Amino acid sequence: MIGIDRRLLQNVEWPLIGVGLGFAVLSALTLSNLHVGRAGGTVMTRQLAWFGVGMIALLVIASIDYKKLVRVAPVIYLLGLAGLASVFVLGRTVSGARRWIVMGSVSVQTSELFKIAFVLMAVWVLTSRWAQPIGRFTLVLVLPVAAIPFALIMKQPDLGTALLLIPVMVALLVGAGIRLRLLGGLALAGVAVMPVAWFLLKDYQRERILVYLDPFRDPLGSA
């Protein structure tokens, strides 16, 4: 299942990798300069160490045939939903949000890991024979895939991560070949329920959206 294909190495965007390495070095230097004395070196070393772990994870994931991952997507998706639900029992509350599970010295945000499970499950549904041809019934099949985790993530609450599921799903639907007229109808339905959704948001969530639309509303950056 795991193996580095020569074609993979031939198609790597090396400039993109180089830019990522450059940002990693700049971030480490910035953290070092923000701390005084030995603390700066410690923070910089920790940052680079975790970057190294991320690079290893990148190589491992890139070496796995994604088609094999899609085949087991339902299992990965269910595990991801279990992770989202587990924060309500095992999670640690920080600033009123319960998003992290602490394992020793490491804290894990399950909603971040779930993003991978979400994409795999959406692709599994869109490429299944039941979803063909891509049309209204496809939306019936795929909407619960986004709606269930959306509700769980909003419950934490984590508005940003929950909203991120929407453009990802739209991009996958466009890639699958959905008609733009049907997608437009879905967008109009979303706009129609926005007034109701607005009043369901917490005060600070509404304030963040307003500040995003009008940055001068919050010159001190409190939101």
Buried (B, 14 or more C-beta within 10 A) or exposed (E): EEEEEEEEEEEEEEEEEEEBEEEBBEBBEEBBEEEEEEEBEEBBEEBBEEBEEEBEEEEEEBEEEEEEBBEEBBEBBEEBBEBBBEBEEBBEEEEEBBBBBEEEEEEBBBBEBBBBBBBBBBBBBBEEEEBEEBEEEBBEEBBEBBEEBBEBBBBBBBBEBBEBBEEBBBEBBEEBEBEEEBBEEBEEEEEEEEEEEEEEBEEEBBBBBEBEEEEEEBEEEEB
